[in-house]
Amino acid sequence: MVEDMAHTPPILLAIQNLQATIEGKMEELKVVMVLIQQDLRTSVTDVEGRLSGAEDTVKAHEERLVHLQRLVGQLEGRSRPNNLHIMGIPEGAEVTISTKLIYDCLQSWVPTDEVSNCFIITRAHRAMTPKPL
């Protein structure tokens, strides 16, 4: 084999050396690529775990929100146990609405002369719902 190298032209030796160098670099690149691939797999696993945890947290918060909205509705209902919602008052009457208007409406709806003794009206206002179309 040493004899073959003695008769090998220098350009061919240079090509063989270059080929050996390239093969060595290719092996180094393969090792680096494997390390990068392992690192990426670890990173993806970590991100998936954090995403799963965030989704669980969001779901728990949504459930808590629904529960709290239900409680707020109950509290609002309990804070108005003596309220009387009167339907049928003409639209626009809220501008000049007063307890006298309510008394007048009650007298026309309830057949008694003692409306003022049956009801105690402390205030009159339009509900906070949107106006009907």
Buried (B, 14 or more C-beta within 10 A) or exposed (E): EEEEEEEEEEEEEEEEEEEEEEEEEEEEEEEEEEEEEEEEEEEEEEEEEEEEEEEEEEEEEEEEEEEEEEEEEEEEEEEEEEEEEEEEBEEEBBEEBEEEBBBEBBBEEEEEEEBEEEEEBEEBEEEEEEEEE
